[in-house]
Amino acid sequence: FVLCVVVGGAFAQDEESEIVNIRIAHLSSDVGEVDVYLTADNDTILEDTFEFGTVSEWVEVDPGTYSVAVTAVDADIEDAILETELEVEAGDWITVAAIGEVVKDTVTLQVLVEDYSVLDSFQSRLSVFHAVPNYDPINVIVNDVELIRYLGYPGFWGPDSDGFISFDILAQSSDIRLEQEDGTVTAELEDIVLGGNRHY
């Protein structure tokens, strides 16, 4: 059992942007290192080696159709072990996450549509993704206030549930805690400074 907490911040953006932003996250604990390709019309836009817990920088692309392919390290893209196609529009912010377990043949690519619309200067946006397979839904508690209840792994609540949620909170130093229903603490971050008009 491996739990990975990834925290990063970026400024919210003008939702009228003509640019699309895509990034890749490797959140499958027993896959090992892989090569990930982002392509369009057979042109490679991103090619990099990812280990578990890696989240790429955002890649700016034009609206259109893109393919994300995952291969063994140094393997040809034609031998992809995972692949998905993305139809993206201007202003989209898309994270493609590798999740699941090899041992249970559940490794897949999960597409997460993020909200980077502009916030007020006193607000932060916090996003939480439940990427731990075979783990109970979690409650998200910020400064001892339960803000999200029963966030489940993708598919837990049905085929359309993606395990991902975003919400706006006051920009300030905060304690963030993820708990199971019985009070067991899954993960905890203390005194995280959440800046204004930023997305974490």
N, C-alpha and C positions, 0 to 999 in steps of 0.2 A: 504494500500500500504506500503510495507516494502522493503527497499533497503539494501542489505548486501554487504559490501566490505570486502573481505578476502585477505590479503596480507601476503605472506610468501616467504622465500628464501631458496634455496638449491643449492649446487654446481652441475654444469653439470657433467655428468659421461661419462666414456668410453662406447661407444655404442656397443662394443664387449662383454659386460658382459653376463655371463650365467644366471644371476639372473633376475627375473621379479619383478617390484615394483608396488603395487596396493594400492590405498587409497580411502576412502569414504568421500563424502561431502553431508551434509544435507542442501539443498538450497530451500526447499519448505516451505514457510512462515506460512501456516495454517495447517500443518500436526501435529505439536506438537512433543513431544518426541517419538522416536521409537527405537527399537532394530534392529541392523544390523548384519547380519552373512555373513562371507566369508567362504565358505566350498569347499572341494574337496574330492570326493569319500566318502561322509558322515563324513569326519573329519572336525571339526571346527578349522579354522585358526585364525579368528577374530570374537569376539562377544563383542559388546559394545552398550551402550545407547547413542544416539545422539539427541541433540536439534538443532533447527534451527540455522544455521551459523557455525556449527561444521564441521571441516575438520580433518580427522584422520591423524596420522603419516603414513609414507609409511610402508607397510608390504612387506618384501622380501619373495618371493615364487619361486618355480621351474616352468619352462614352463609347460603348460598343460591346462586343462579345469577346470574352477572354477565357482561357483555359488554365486551370491550376492542376499540375501533375506532380505526384510524389514518386520518387524512385529510390532504390537502394543507392548508396553512395557510389558515384562514378558509373552508374548504369545509364543506358540510353533512355531517352524520354519515351521511346516506343515501348519500353518495358515497364511503364508506370504501374505501380501497385495501387495507387489511388488517383482518381481524376474527377474533376468537376468542371462544369462550364458556367460562366457568369454572364448575365446580361445586365450591364450597368448603365446608369443614366447620370447626366450632369448633376454634380452635387452629392453623389453617393459616397459614403464611407463604409467600406466593406472589409471585415476581418474573416479570413478563411482559416479555420482551426482544425488541425488533425487531432481527433479524440478517439477514445476507446482503447481496447486491449487486444493485442495479437493473440494471447492465450485463449481468448474467448471469441476470436474471429469477429470482433465488433469495431475494428478500426474504420473510421470514416472521416470525411471532410464535412464540417459543419459551417455553414455560411451565416455570419452574424451581420445584420444591418445596424450600423451605429448612428446615433443622433449627435451631430456636431453643429447643430444650429446655435445661433448666438444666444448667450446668456446675459443676464444683468451682471454688473460688476461685483455684486455682493453674493452671487450664486456660483456654485460648482455643480458639475454633473458627475455622478458616480455610476459606473456600470459594473455589474457583477455577472460572471459567467460560471455556471456550475459544470465543471468539466471532469468531475471525479466519478467514474462509472461504479455502479453497485453501491452507491452511497445515498443515504436518505436525503430528502429535501432539506434545505437549510433556511434559517431565518436570518435576515440581515439587520443588525442592530448598530445604530450610530449614536454615540453619546448616550447610551442606555435607553434609547427609544427604538422600538422595533418598527422598521420602515417597510420591510418586505417579509412575507411569510410563505413558507413552503415553496421556495425556488428549487425546482427539480432538475435533474440531469436531462439533456435533450431526449425527448420522447417519453419521459416519465408520465406526463399528463396527457399524452396522446401524440399522434404523428406530427402535429403542427407546433408542438412546444419545443422551443430551441434552447431552453435553459439560460436565457440571457435577458437581463432587464436593466434599464437605466432610470435614474430619478434625480431630481434637482434638490440640492440642499444648500444650507447657508455656508458660504465660504469662510472657513475658520479652522483652527486646529481641532482635529476630531479623533476619537477612538472608534474604530470600526471592528465589529465582532461578528463572526459567522457562527451560528449555533444550530445544533439539531433540536428537535422538539423537546427532548428530555433535558435540555440545558447543557449538553456536552458541547464544549467549544471546539469548533473545527479549525478556525484560524482567527488570529487577532492582530490588529495593527494599532499601535498606540501613538498618540500625538502626531498624526499625519496632518501636515499643513495643506489644506485645500485652498487653492488660490481662486480669485474671482475670475469669472468667464473662462474657466478651465474644465476640462473633461478628463476623468481618471478611470 
